[in-house]
Amino acid sequence: MLKKKDYILIFLLTLIYSVIALFNLGTTKVPESFWKPKVLGETFYVDLGEDKELEKISYFVGLGDGTYNVSFSTDKVNWQHRTAMDQHKIFRWTTVDVDTKARYVKFTVIKPDGMLNEIGIFAKGEDKPLPIVELIEEKVSEKGQGSPQLVFDEQQYVQKERSFLTGMYFDELYHGRTAYEMLYKLEHYEWTHPPLGKIFIALGVAIFGMNPFGWRIIGTLFGIAMIPCIYILGKRLFKRTGFAFLTAFLLTFDFMHFTQTRIATVDGYAVFFIILMYYFMLKFIETKPSKAGLKKSITALGLSGLFFALGAATKWICIYAAVGLAILFFKEIYDRYKEYKKAVEYLKLEIAEENMDEYEACSNIKANFKKQTVKTIGWAVLFFIVIPVTVYIASYIPFMMIPGPGHGLIDVFKVQVRMFSYHNELVATHPYASPWYEWPIILRPMWYYYGKDYLPAGKMSSIVAMGNPAVWWLGSLAFIAVIIIGLKKKDKVAFFIVLGGLSNYLPWVMVSRITFIYHFFASVPFIILSIVYVAAHLYEKKKSRRYYIYGYMVLVVALFILFYPTISGTVVNESYGFGFLKMFEGW
C-alpha cells in the first residue's frame, strides 16, 4: 500500500513536527530531593553570612499539604515573622515577597507532612539565590523523611519566578501528580479517568525523573506518532499519496494537536488510540475473507479491538468512539451477507459455470460464509468485550498495589461507580467553559497557562488550547459537505468519516456537565478527513483546483506560525497576543 514516496513524506512531516513539538518542551533540571517533616513546630534556620536586603523567597514543593512560617533576623535573637509558605501549588516554583533586611532566615513547620524540595533566597535585584553559609537544625525530629539539608542541596536549579518550562500547569497538577503517586504506590489523587494514560505519563517520569520533560515526553511522542498514523489512515481512505500527505499535514499544523500532546494529560493518548482503532476497522472492512482469507481479516479486527481496549482504559471518550466501530462492524457483516446472497443467486443461473473464475469465487463464498461469519463474530466478542474488560481491569494494577485496605478488585468496581457519578452529577463553573456548539467555531479557547508578572512590562507568555481556524472552520463546513456528497454518491468513504465524526462529537450534545473546547480534540481527525474528502472531490472534477489546495496549505502553515507564540508559551508583546490575534471577544 505505502510506496517509497509515502515513506519519504511520512519521515519529513514527522521530523518537522518532532522538532516543533520537542522544542522548549520542559526542563529536566528541577529539585527532586526533599525534606518531609512529620512534627508540628520543627524549625531550622540558615545563615547568609552578612545582612542582606532580601526581596523574595522562591520555593518548590512536592506532594503534601504543608505550611511553613518564615521569620527573619539580623542577630538570631529578635525574629520578625514576615510571611508563610504553603503547598497549594505543587511541582512548580512559587515566590513570596519579603522586602526586609536580614542575615538569618528561619523556617518553622506550621502544618507537617508536606514535601519541601528546595528554597531559594534572593537579594534585591539579584537573579541568583544567595549562597547559604550554614544551616542550623534548631528543632528537627527524626520522624521525618530526609533532612533540612536537602532543601538547599540543588540551588543550581532554583528559579526566581515560575514558568511552564520548570513546573506544572493546568491539569498536569492532577495527571502528572498521579503518575508520580503510581510509581511510589501512593494514594492516587486523580481518579476521574481510567489509569492507563497516567501509567504512560509515569513511564516518562520513571525514565527522566519527576520534572516537566519527564511528565510530558511520552505524551509528546504519542503526538508525534499521530502524524504517520493519520497518514496511513488517509492513504487507505483516499488511495492517493497526495491526499494522505494533506491529511497528515493538516494534523501537523493544528493548534489543538500541538498543545494537547505537549501537556501531561490523557487526551492525547485517547485520540491516538481512536485514530488507530478506526484505521484497523477500515482495514478489516477492506480485507474480504473471500479474497484475502479469514486470518488477515481477523488480524485487522483484532488490532482494532486492541487499540479500543487501550483507549477505553485511558479515557471514556474512546467508548463513545467505539459506537461508530460497532456500526461499521455490523454493516460489514451485513454487506458480507448481501455478497453471500448474491453469490447463491448467481450459482442458480444456468450460465453460472460458463465463467469458471466467477463460479469458483461464488462457490467459495457460499461454502464459507456461515462458518466465517460465526468465527468473525466470536472473535469480535473476544476483541471488543473480553480483552477490553481485561485490559481495563489490568490498568488498575497500580491502584491495587497501594498498601492498605480499599484497593481490592471490588474497590476497582466502586471507583467506576464513583467515576460515573462524578461526571454525571458534576456541577461547576469555569471562566473558560464552552458548550459543544461553540467548539467548531472556536468561540471560547481555553487558557492553560499565562505568565506576565515575572516578565517585563508589556510582555506575556501563554499556552492556549484552540484549533487552527483554517482547519476547524473549513473542516466543520467540509463535514457538512461530506454528509451531502456522501448521501448523493452513497459513498462508503463519506459514511466512514461522518460516522467517526459523529461518534466522537454527538455524545457531548447530551452531556449536561461543564465542558471545554479540548473535548473537541477527538473529532479533529475526522474534520481533517472531511477537508481532504472535499479536496479530493473538487480535484477529481477539475485537476487545476490543486492550486487552491496548495494555497490553503500555505494559509494553514501561516496561521500556525502567527499563533505559535500563544500556543507554545513564547514571550511576545501583549499587543500581539491581545490585539493583533484577537478575532472574537472570547479570545
Beta strands, then each sheet from edge to edge (+ up, - down):
strand 1: 43-61
strand 2: 67-73
strand 3: 80-86
strand 4: 93-111
strand 5: 116-123
strand 6: 134-139
strand 7: 446-451
strand 8: 459-465
strand 9: 572-573
sheet 1: 3+ 2- 4+ 1- 5+
sheet 2: 3+ 2- 4+ 1- 6+
sheet 3: 7+ 8- 9+
end
